[in-house]
Amino acid sequence: MDSSLLTIGLPIALAVIMLGLGLDLTPSDFARVARRPKAVLVALACQIVLLPLVAFGLVNLFGLSPLLAVGFMLLAASPGGTTANLYSHLFRGDVALNITLTAINSVLAIITLPLVTNLALAYFAASEDGLTMQFGKVVQVFAIVLIPVGIGMLIRAKAPDFAARMDRPVRIASAILLLLVVLGAILGEKDNFGSYFAQVGLVSTLFCAISLTVGYIVPRLLGMTDREAIASGFEIGIHNSTLAIAMAVTVLGEAEMAVPPAVYGIVMFFVAAAFGMIVSRRAAPRTAV
């Protein structure tokens, strides 16, 4: 992968995206858990427990190479982000629930990302020069995830008018930077990308579709409203692929691991849009009644 993207572009892109996430968050987003624990706990259980199991099953079913398999597990352990909030808004989901889930998941990622990554490395890539996520790398995850979010929340608390004005520009910048990061990850592996896409394109599409479906159906079966289930579906099905790419490239130093989240970062937009149209049409008649 291009060194300038690796050393400058990727950390800046991720910092802007996580800062934008922080600008949307307030302490009340965390406190909301006490007021609606069922919706939050069901979605978190799907995100933290079911998705890694789904990803594990898919990478074994399709026989992915060790580094690509670890990249998929990294993706499965990554939290949702502002794109999930946007889709939820467009397709009549409960955006407040999305914001709450994003806030909690961003904190839990400090634990879940290293845990899932170490388990995946031990299982899939034990022979890859002893790759492990050591304590120093866990500290990097902490810095990557929480520091920009914390700065964004501080700006929101101290200068709410400025944070409100910056919300739209930062969202636009985040979307552009996400695209650039995904393209950079693809170009960095351009010699192998055709074969990589052949290996992970279908898996990425299936994983996205399954994630969205699980995130919607499980809450509905447990009695949550359509709006809550739609929000949960998008939160669980739309991952922070930039964070997964940054983990693969800057923390673990393996560009090949960045390929699954890069491919996912492309296909998820189309799969999530199709999912949104289906569930919002199903929800509309019930809402009208």
N, C-alpha and C positions, 0 to 999 in steps of 0.2 A: 504494500500500500504506500502511496505517496507520502514522503516523510513530513512535508508541510501540513498535510491533512492530519497526519498522526500526531504531531507535536503541538500544532496550533489550532487548526480548524476544528477538529473533533472536540477537544475540551471546551472551546469557546461555544460551539453549537450546543453542547449539552448544558453548559452553564446558563445560556440564554433560555433554553427550554425549561430547565428546572427553576430558574428565576421567575419566568412567566407563571409557572405552577404556583410558586409562593405568593405571587401578587394576587392570586385568586383565593388564598386561604386565610382564615382567621381562627383563633382558638375555639370559636363556637362550632367550627366544622368538626373538631375532635369531640367537643362536648355533646354534639348531636347523637353520638352513639348511645348515650344514656336514655335518650328519648325514643329511639327506634332501634333497639338492640337486635331484634330479630332480622330485619332487613340487612343490617350491616354484617352480622355474624354469618348469615347464610351465604352472602356474596363472598366474604373473606374465606370461608371454608372451601367454596368452589375455586377461588383464586389460588389459595395456598396449598390445598391438598389435591383436589381433583385434576387441576391443569398439569402439574408435573407428572402425575400418573398417566394422563392422556398422552403427553409428549413422549414419555418413556415408552409407552406401548407403540406409538407410531414410529419412532426411530428404530425400534427393534423390528417391527413388522417390515419396514422398508430397507433394513440392513444398511443404514447410513454409516459412513466412515467415522472413526472415533471423534475427530475434531468437529465434524459437522454435527454429530450427535450431541456433543457438549454444547455447541452453539445453540442448538434447539432447546436444550434444558435451561440454558441461560435466558433465552427468550421467554420460556414458560414461567420462570421465576421473576421476571421483570414486572413491575407494577403497571397499571394503566396510566393515562396522562390526560393532558388537555384535549387531545383529539377525541377521546372517549366522551368528554363533556360536550364537545361540539356536536358529535353525532347524536348524543342523547337529547340535546336541545332540538335538533332538526327533526327527530322522529318521536317527539312527545314523551320522552323519558323523564324521570325525576332527577333533574340536574343537581339539586341539593344533595341527593344521595350519592351521585357521582363524585361530587366535590369531597364529601365525607370519606368515601372509599379511597379516593386518590390520596387524600391527606394521610389516612391510616396506613395504606399500602406503602407509601413513600417512606414512612418510618420503619415499618416492618421489613422493608427490603434490606435494611442494614443487617438483619439476621437471616432472612430467607435466601437472599442472593448468594452469600458465601456458603450457606449450608447446602443448598441444592447444587451449587457449582462444585463444591468439594465432593459430594456424593457422585455426581456425574463424572468428574475427573477420575475418581477412584474406580468407577465401574467401566467406563468407556476408554479412558486414555491413560491407564496405569503404565503402559509401555512407552508413552510419549515423553521421554526424558524426565520422568518423575514430576510432571506438572502438578502443582498444588496451589491452593489459595492460602498463603501464609498470613500471619497476623498483620504484617505491613500492608498486604493487599486488602485485607478487611478494612483497615484504616482508610485506604484509598476509596473504598466503596462508601464509607461514611462521609468522606469529604465530597465525593462526586454527587451523592444523593442529597445530603442534608444541608450543607453550607449554602448553596445557591437558593434552596427552598427557604431556609431561615432568613436569608437576606431579603428575599421577596416578601416574606411575612412581616419583617421589621419595617420595610418601606410602606406596606399596606397599613400597619398600625400607626406609624409616625406621620405619614403623608398620604391619607386616603384619597384625596383629590388627585394627586399626582399619580398614584397607583391606578386609579380609575381611567385617567387619560392615557396611561401607558398600556393598559390592558390590550386594546386592539392592535397597536403597533407591535407589541411583543408577541401576540398570537400569530400575526402575519409573519414576523421574523422567524418564529419557531417553526412554522410550516415550511418556510423556504429553507431554513437550515436543516430541517429533517430530510427534505428532499436532497439537499446537497450531500449530507452525510451518507444517505443510502446510495446515491450515485457514486460518491467517493469510494465507498466500500466495494461496490461492484467494479469500478474501474481499477481499483487496486488489485483485484483478482481477475482482470479481464481475460487473461490467457486461459484461465480454468473455468470462467463463469458459465460458459455454455454447458459444460458437463455438470457443474454444480447446480445450475437451474434445473437440468434434467433430473437430478437426484432429489432436490428439495422443493421444487416448484409445486408438485402435487401434494407433498407432505405439508407444505406451508398453507396451501389452500384448504386442505382437510382440517388442519389444526385450527385455523381461523374459524372455519364453519362450525366445528365441534365446540370450540371455546364459546362462541356467541350463543350457540344453541343450549349448551349446558348452563351458561349464565342466565338464560331466559327461562328455561323449562324448570330447573330445580326450584327457583323462587316461586314460580307459579304453582308447582305441586305442593309447596309448603304454605300456600295461602297468601302470598304477597300480591299486591295489586299489579295491574298491567304496567303502569308507569314505573313502579319499582323494579319489575322484572326486566323491562327494556333498559333501564339504567344499569342494572346488574349485568345484563348481557353485553352491553358495550364496554363496561369497565373491565370485564373479564376477557372479552374477545379482542380488544384493541390494546396492545402492549406498547410500552415505551421502548421501541426498537433501537432508538438512539442510545439509551442506557445500556442495552445488551451489546451493541456494537462497541461502545466505549469500554465496557468490561472486557470484551474479547481482545480488543486491540491494545488499549493502554494499560490494563491491569494484568492480563494474562499473556499479552504479547503474541497472540496467534490470530493472524488475519483471516485464516480459513474459518475460524469459529464465528467470525462476523458475517459470513455469507448467509446462514439461515435467517438471522434478524433483518438483514438487508433485503432479502427476497420477500420476507414477511411484510416488511415496511411498504412494499409496493402492492402486494396482493390484498392486504387487509382493507385498503380503501374501497376496493370494488366489492369484496365479499361483505364488508360491513354495510355498505350502501344497499346491497340487495337484501340483506337481513333486515335492515331498518324499514324498507318498503313493505316487507312481508308482515313484520310484527305490528307496525303502526296501522296497517289496514285491518288486521285482526282486532286490534284494540279499539279502533274508532267506533265500530258498531256497538260494542259493549258500553263504551263511554256515552254514546248517544242514548242508549236505553236507560 
